């Protein structure tokens, strides 16, 4: 049985491939997007169980994408976890204010990454 459906929004192909491989090995169904705009479209059409959002994206940044996801009734309940190299003081607070449910810093810890995603999924209330 699949662990869940994960949407990864990441513009760096190496980071995308690593995250996708680590999650697929653990049984997650993985959807991908390389821009915030594409991520919003995929989130609305596929309604994943969780979104992993890079903050530094071309055109629209990840924080704006999170705000938009949280404004829409269909995507509001989906937890969004920032996956970013932004680890400066205040970055996590900005992500949480935008509506993020969590924060994973890059480079990702390959041994813990899938567990971190699973933990964020388990934190969410079951059913509506």
Secondary structure, DSSP 8 states (H G I E B T S, - for coil): ----EEEEE-S-HHHHHHHHHHHHHTT-EEEEESSHHHHHHHHHHH--SEEEE-S--SSS-HHHHHHHHHHSHHHHTSEEEEEES--STTHHHHHHHHT-SEEEESS--TTTHHHHHHHHHHHS-S--
